[in-house]
Amino acid sequence: MGIAGFLTFGAHSSSFILNNYATTDTLATACRLGIIVAILFTYPIVFVGVRDGILDLVHFPNENKTDLNLNLISTLVLIILTVMASSFTDLGIVLSFGGATLATAVIYIFPVLMFWFAIGTDATTRQKQELSFALALMMFGIVCGTIGAILALTGNGE
């Protein structure tokens, strides 16, 4: 659908394709409402995952995860995310940077690391050869992801 919108409006289209349609367009308005509903009902689930991930990352003790502490941490994280979200005016930069970093990690980095930890130190010669190739591929992905992230941040990736 994004490609169809881009083909409709050309290279100067807004990064959020629905912004190119008139506010009086009923189908575009229905799409905007659909996005609002999707965000409204999925955000709490994603937010709890982010909050719990942050707590795990900083090794927050389980015995301190009381309702009061979780509410305070949730409020703090929500304030930080809201301030960050309000400072972005171009959704395209966020999507480009996220794609360059997260997609690179999922495609090139995480599978190699999982394979590396799965074979461990008891790897066969063939597995070690495969790991060498996989590590080279991971380095290629890191270079591509870094270039993509730089282009996203400098605005040259449009």
SULFENFEN-V598930 format. One record per pair of residues at least 24 apart in sequence whose ideal C-beta (glycine too) atoms are under 10 Angstrom apart, sorted by the first residue. I is the first residue (numbers start at 1). J is the second residue. If there is no record, write none. Layout:
I/J ; I/J
This chain:
1/31 ; 11/158 ; 12/158 ; 13/92 ; 14/90 ; 14/91 ; 14/92 ; 15/90 ; 15/91 ; 15/92 ; 15/93 ; 15/94 ; 15/95 ; 15/96 ; 15/158 ; 16/90 ; 16/91 ; 16/92 ; 16/95 ; 17/91 ; 19/91 ; 43/81 ; 47/74 ; 47/77 ; 47/78 ; 47/81 ; 48/74 ; 50/74 ; 50/77 ; 50/78 ; 50/81 ; 51/76 ; 51/77 ; 51/78 ; 51/81 ; 54/80 ; 90/155 ; 90/158 ; 92/152 ; 92/155 ; 92/157 ; 92/158 ; 93/152 ; 93/153 ; 93/154 ; 93/155 ; 93/157 ; 93/158 ; 94/152 ; 95/152 ; 96/148 ; 96/149 ; 96/151 ; 96/152 ; 96/153 ; 96/155 ; 96/157 ; 96/158 ; 97/148 ; 97/149 ; 97/150 ; 97/151 ; 97/152 ; 97/153 ; 97/157 ; 98/149 ; 98/152 ; 99/145 ; 99/148 ; 99/149 ; 99/152 ; 99/157 ; 100/144 ; 100/145 ; 100/146 ; 100/147 ; 100/148 ; 100/149 ; 100/150 ; 100/151 ; 100/152 ; 100/153 ; 100/157 ; 101/145 ; 101/146 ; 101/148 ; 101/149 ; 101/152 ; 102/145 ; 103/141 ; 103/144 ; 103/145 ; 103/148 ; 104/138 ; 104/141 ; 104/142 ; 104/143 ; 104/144 ; 104/145 ; 104/146 ; 104/147 ; 104/148 ; 104/149 ; 105/141 ; 105/142 ; 105/145 ; 106/141 ; 107/137 ; 107/138 ; 107/141 ; 107/144 ; 107/145 ; 108/134 ; 108/137 ; 108/138 ; 108/139 ; 108/140 ; 108/141 ; 108/142 ; 108/143 ; 108/144 ; 108/145 ; 109/137 ; 109/138 ; 109/139 ; 109/141 ; 109/142 ; 109/145 ; 110/138 ; 111/137 ; 111/138 ; 111/141 ; 112/136 ; 112/137 ; 112/138 ; 112/139 ; 112/141 ; 113/138
